[in-house]
Structures are given as C-alpha cells and as structure tokens.
Amino acid sequence: MARKITEMCVLRLKNQKMPKIAKSHGSRGTTSPFGKSITLHNKEFTVARSTLLSDIDRLYIYLFFYFSKILTMNKVIEWNEIYSLKHELDLHGMTAGAAVKYVEKMVKAKGHIEDLLIVTGQGHNSSEKIPKIKQRLLSPFKSRMKINQFNPEQLTLEKRSKL
C-alpha cells in the first residue's frame, strides 16, 4: 500500500510542471501599511502548492513505514539470535523478501549440517490470508523444503545430503 502511494507521488512529481514563481502564475507582491510583505497567489499556484505539500506528506508516511519495516526485521533477527534454538528460525513479522534473504544467510552461516525448522506463521497479516513467506521460501529451496503435515505454518528445510 505504502509503495503504491509513493509510486503515485513520485510519478505525479515527475510529470508535474512547476510554474516559474514570478512570471507564469501571476503572483503579486506588495507591502502592508505595517511594513509586512504580502504575496497574493492565483488559484493555479495555490493548487500546485497544496498538491506538492500533499505529496511530501505521503512521502514522509512512506519513509516512516519503510524505516518501521527495517526496525521490525532487525527485531525479528535479534529475537532469533537470542531466543531461538540453533536449528529453528521464527519468521513472524518479517516481509517475504527479508525472510528469504535471512534464511539463505542463516543456512550459509550455519553450514546446514542439520535440518532447519522454519516457523512462517499462518499469514494473518498477508493479503487474502495466504502466507507469503511460505510461498516465497518454497521456490528457492524446492525439493529440500517440506511442509509439516500436523502444523502447516512450519516448514522443514532438510540438510543437504553428502555427495
């Protein structure tokens, strides 16, 4: 959702022609009797300015969500490092892309000498309640990834067999 809003804002900002301040939008400046400067703007300038401010607000919201996601991923990783068993990864709260990268990193770091239990969750926060993490993990590990028949929110990444 936030990505779509940002893309719309960026596209609008790229396509929007900003008027030259003093010439094309008809601003007029004057000084009040009290020495304060007053600038009167026409409707075109006012609309363009409010659109710009609205786009900036949306971009700040996206920035907040972006950094919020990074902080969330770091918290999940920290939790796994402290509390998870050495052969288990709990990916609750991660995005699908970050989860795949994290699992690949952990498999590489641990040498993958034993089966790895991966808890993906049921997908309550995914659109249509389909767990995106599970779907994304099944493709890179194909034949070695098994779904727990008694608990479908758990996957087992089987260790590599010796050649």
VOPAGU-2260 file (C-alpha; in pm, 1 decimal, decimal comma):
REM VOPAGU-2260
SITE   aa  ch    i         X         Y         Z
SITE  MET   A    0       0,0       0,0       0,0
SITE  ALA   A    1     269,9     247,8     101,3
SITE  ARG   A    2     475,3     153,8    -206,1
SITE  LYS   A    3     177,7     228,2    -436,6
SITE  ILE   A    4     123,6     566,5    -270,8
SITE  THR   A    5     490,9     651,3    -311,0
SITE  GLU   A    6     497,8     544,7    -674,9
SITE  MET   A    7     192,5     761,6    -742,7
SITE  CYS   A    8     351,4    1059,8    -566,3
SITE  VAL   A    9     682,9    1020,7    -746,1
SITE  LEU   A   10     509,8     980,6   -1082,1
SITE  ARG   A   11     297,3    1288,8   -1018,4
SITE  LEU   A   12     602,8    1488,9    -909,9
SITE  LYS   A   13     794,6    1382,3   -1221,4
SITE  ASN   A   14     509,8    1470,7   -1458,1
SITE  GLN   A   15     404,8    1790,7   -1286,4
SITE  LYS   A   16     545,9    2109,3   -1433,6
SITE  MET   A   17     620,9    2360,6   -1161,8
SITE  PRO   A   18     538,9    2714,8   -1272,0
SITE  LYS   A   19     800,1    2987,9   -1258,5
SITE  ILE   A   20     713,5    3185,2    -946,6
SITE  ALA   A   21     710,8    3547,5   -1054,5
SITE  LYS   A   22     612,1    3510,0   -1419,8
SITE  SER   A   23     364,9    3236,5   -1510,0
SITE  HIS   A   24     137,7    3206,5   -1208,3
SITE  GLY   A   25      62,9    3574,9   -1162,3
SITE  SER   A   26     177,0    3628,1    -803,9
SITE  ARG   A   27     177,3    3986,6    -691,2
SITE  GLY   A   28     379,3    4118,1    -404,3
SITE  THR   A   29     310,2    4427,2    -200,5
SITE  THR   A   30     387,4    4570,5     140,0
SITE  SER   A   31     123,7    4631,4     404,6
SITE  PRO   A   32      99,4    4965,3     586,3
SITE  PHE   A   33     270,2    4793,8     880,1
SITE  GLY   A   34     579,8    4701,2     676,6
SITE  LYS   A   35     494,1    4333,3     636,4
SITE  SER   A   36     525,5    4187,3     285,6
SITE  ILE   A   37     214,6    4028,2     139,3
SITE  THR   A   38     210,4    3793,2    -159,4
SITE  LEU   A   39    -113,4    3718,6    -337,9
SITE  HIS   A   40    -120,6    3397,5    -542,0
SITE  ASN   A   41    -364,5    3287,6    -807,3
SITE  LYS   A   42    -561,3    2962,2    -793,7
SITE  GLU   A   43    -314,8    2768,6   -1016,1
SITE  PHE   A   44     -28,0    2838,0    -776,7
SITE  THR   A   45    -237,2    2753,3    -470,2
SITE  VAL   A   46    -347,0    2418,5    -618,9
SITE  ALA   A   47       9,0    2330,7    -726,8
SITE  ARG   A   48     142,6    2421,7    -382,0
SITE  SER   A   49    -118,2    2216,1    -195,0
SITE  THR   A   50     -51,0    1920,2    -429,0
SITE  LEU   A   51     320,7    1947,0    -357,1
SITE  LEU   A   52     264,1    1958,4      19,4
SITE  SER   A   53      26,4    1661,9      -2,2
SITE  ASP   A   54     283,7    1460,7    -199,9
SITE  ILE   A   55     553,5    1547,9      53,8
SITE  ASP   A   56     328,0    1430,0     338,3
SITE  ARG   A   57     266,7    1098,7     158,7
SITE  LEU   A   58     639,1    1051,5     100,0
SITE  TYR   A   59     708,9    1110,1     469,9
SITE  ILE   A   60     445,4     849,0     558,0
SITE  TYR   A   61     616,7     604,1     320,4
SITE  LEU   A   62     954,0     687,6     474,8
SITE  PHE   A   63     811,0     614,7     821,4
SITE  PHE   A   64     673,0     276,9     707,8
SITE  TYR   A   65     997,8     191,6     528,5
SITE  PHE   A   66    1208,2     252,4     839,3
SITE  SER   A   67     944,6      81,7    1052,0
SITE  LYS   A   68     982,9    -231,6     836,1
SITE  ILE   A   69    1360,9    -222,6     872,0
SITE  LEU   A   70    1330,2    -191,3    1250,4
SITE  THR   A   71    1080,1    -478,3    1257,0
SITE  MET   A   72    1311,3    -705,3    1053,1
SITE  ASN   A   73    1601,0    -622,9    1285,1
SITE  LYS   A   74    1387,6    -704,9    1591,4
SITE  VAL   A   75    1289,5   -1044,3    1447,4
SITE  ILE   A   76    1653,2   -1123,1    1365,4
SITE  GLU   A   77    1763,2   -1014,3    1714,0
SITE  TRP   A   78    1491,5   -1229,4    1873,3
SITE  ASN   A   79    1603,6   -1533,1    1670,8
SITE  GLU   A   80    1965,8   -1480,9    1772,8
SITE  ILE   A   81    1876,1   -1463,0    2142,1
SITE  TYR   A   82    1581,7   -1699,8    2192,6
SITE  SER   A   83    1552,2   -1946,1    1903,8
SITE  LEU   A   84    1702,6   -2291,5    1916,6
SITE  LYS   A   85    2005,9   -2334,1    1693,9
SITE  HIS   A   86    1808,5   -2537,2    1439,3
SITE  GLU   A   87    1497,2   -2313,9    1439,0
SITE  LEU   A   88    1403,5   -1979,2    1279,3
SITE  ASP   A   89    1084,6   -1791,2    1367,5
SITE  LEU   A   90     996,8   -1552,7    1084,1
SITE  HIS   A   91     678,5   -1399,8    1231,4
SITE  GLY   A   92     663,3   -1031,1    1143,4
SITE  MET   A   93     910,8   -1037,9     855,0
SITE  THR   A   94     835,3    -947,6     496,5
SITE  ALA   A   95     864,1   -1231,0     246,4
SITE  GLY   A   96    1172,6   -1087,3      75,9
SITE  ALA   A   97    1355,5   -1024,9     402,2
SITE  ALA   A   98    1263,0   -1373,4     526,7
SITE  VAL   A   99    1411,4   -1543,3     219,0
SITE  LYS   A  100    1733,7   -1342,2     248,7
SITE  TYR   A  101    1756,3   -1417,1     621,2
SITE  VAL   A  102    1702,6   -1792,8     573,7
SITE  GLU   A  103    1964,0   -1803,3     295,8
SITE  LYS   A  104    2208,0   -1612,2     517,8
SITE  MET   A  105    2147,9   -1843,5     815,4
SITE  VAL   A  106    2182,1   -2159,3     603,7
SITE  LYS   A  107    2512,9   -2029,9     472,1
SITE  ALA   A  108    2633,9   -1921,7     818,2
SITE  LYS   A  109    2537,0   -2245,3     996,0
SITE  GLY   A  110    2674,8   -2470,8     726,1
SITE  HIS   A  111    2340,6   -2650,7     713,5
SITE  ILE   A  112    2458,1   -2965,4     889,6
SITE  GLU   A  113    2114,9   -3047,2    1031,1
SITE  ASP   A  114    1750,2   -2994,8     937,0
SITE  LEU   A  115    1627,9   -2639,9     996,4
SITE  LEU   A  116    1277,7   -2579,1    1135,1
SITE  ILE   A  117    1126,9   -2259,1     992,5
SITE  VAL   A  118     814,6   -2110,1    1150,7
SITE  THR   A  119     634,9   -1889,2     897,3
SITE  GLY   A  120     301,8   -1821,6    1062,9
SITE  GLN   A  121     -45,5   -1856,0     915,9
SITE  GLY   A  122     -43,0   -1539,8     706,0
SITE  HIS   A  123    -286,0   -1330,1     911,7
SITE  ASN   A  124    -107,4   -1010,3     805,5
SITE  SER   A  125     -78,9   -1116,2     440,0
SITE  SER   A  126    -335,5   -1015,2     182,4
SITE  GLU   A  127    -601,5   -1283,2     134,8
SITE  LYS   A  128    -460,7   -1459,2     445,9
SITE  ILE   A  129    -218,5   -1662,3     232,5
SITE  PRO   A  130     126,3   -1677,8     398,2
SITE  LYS   A  131     358,4   -1507,2     151,6
SITE  ILE   A  132     671,8   -1610,8     342,0
SITE  LYS   A  133     590,7   -1979,6     293,6
SITE  GLN   A  134     523,6   -1930,9     -78,1
SITE  ARG   A  135     849,9   -1740,9    -127,9
SITE  LEU   A  136    1056,6   -1997,1      67,1
SITE  LEU   A  137     924,4   -2294,6    -127,2
SITE  SER   A  138    1070,6   -2179,6    -459,3
SITE  PRO   A  139    1444,0   -2128,5    -382,5
SITE  PHE   A  140    1475,1   -2447,5    -176,4
SITE  LYS   A  141    1235,8   -2659,6    -387,2
SITE  SER   A  142    1298,5   -3026,9    -316,0
SITE  ARG   A  143    1453,8   -2983,1      30,2
SITE  MET   A  144    1163,1   -2784,9     181,9
SITE  LYS   A  145     891,9   -2992,7     348,6
SITE  ILE   A  146     563,0   -2867,0     496,2
SITE  ASN   A  147     476,0   -3007,3     839,9
SITE  GLN   A  148     152,0   -3201,2     787,9
SITE  PHE   A  149      44,1   -3150,9    1150,6
SITE  ASN   A  150     130,5   -2780,6    1162,7
SITE  PRO   A  151     120,3   -2616,0     816,6
SITE  GLU   A  152     277,6   -2294,3     945,9
SITE  GLN   A  153     604,9   -2481,5     996,8
SITE  LEU   A  154     848,1   -2579,2     724,0
SITE  THR   A  155    1149,0   -2805,3     749,8
SITE  LEU   A  156    1449,8   -2734,2     533,8
SITE  GLU   A  157    1623,4   -3068,7     511,0
SITE  LYS   A  158    2000,0   -3076,6     539,7
SITE  ARG   A  159    2198,8   -3129,4     226,8
SITE  SER   A  160    2296,5   -3485,9     164,5
SITE  LYS   A  161    2664,7   -3555,1     111,2
SITE  LEU   A  162    2760,0   -3609,4    -249,6
